[in-house]
Amino acid sequence: MEVKNSELTFDWLSVPKGAHVIKSVKTYAQAKDFYLNEDRTIVDQTCMYEVYMVPAKPGSGHLNCGITILYPLLVAGECNMTRGHFHQDLNCEEYYRCQSGQGLLMLMDEKGTCWCERMQSGSLHHIDGHWAHRVINTGSEPLRFEAYWPSDSGHDYDRVKKHPFPVRVFKEHDIISFKSVTGGVQ
Ligand SMILES: O=P(O)(O)OC[C@H]1O[C@](O)(CO)[C@@H](O)[C@@H]1O
């Protein structure tokens, strides 16, 4: 019996390591449109979040794995967040697991009903394939969460653009508030 070491490692509070890991960075210049208002005090090169991903082969039955590190930034008072998306294939569900930090997983079903789950160290989140999902950092340290999703799920950003999440999250003097928004924003 041959016993091999895995080609990949993924230590707690670390990032996946191995030959095929891909790192991507979302800068403020790329993310500006996500937020309700522009914040001219944030420079374009600022890293809003970064993703380390172990890509799987495309096609049915394969799984991607990744971690997102979402920085504790405020954009004109709005808590930093991921872009948010539906899957292109609505049969594809996903798991998020929070490693550290404090935040909210904002979910929205196809009728536009929106709600949040609290994210904190060890929280595990099942995301139905029919739900749009976005993560919001409400804390004061980086929010780190793992994601596991089918490699053929796809990201449908247009759908969220046409039917935006109806609520935004703001923070002032450590107090979190929710603001309802209507059309016109992503
Ligand atoms: O592409 P978005 O909506 O910014 O979300 C980023 C996160 O979602 C994933 O696409 C997984 O759903 C990861 O790559 C990353 O964790």
The ligand as an ORCA input file, in Angstrom:
! r2SCAN-3c Opt
* xyz 0 1
  O     -17.327     36.763     -6.883
  P     -17.888     37.364     -5.635
  O     -19.370     37.516     -5.651
  O     -17.184     38.601     -5.247
  O     -17.618     36.326     -4.474
  C     -16.332     35.873     -4.166
  C     -16.395     34.595     -3.428
  O     -17.326     33.726     -3.994
  C     -16.715     32.615     -4.623
  O     -16.881     32.841     -5.991
  C     -17.361     31.382     -4.197
  O     -18.752     31.523     -4.290
  C     -15.275     32.604     -4.225
  O     -14.427     32.651     -5.291
  C     -15.152     33.808     -3.379
  O     -15.154     33.328     -2.091
*
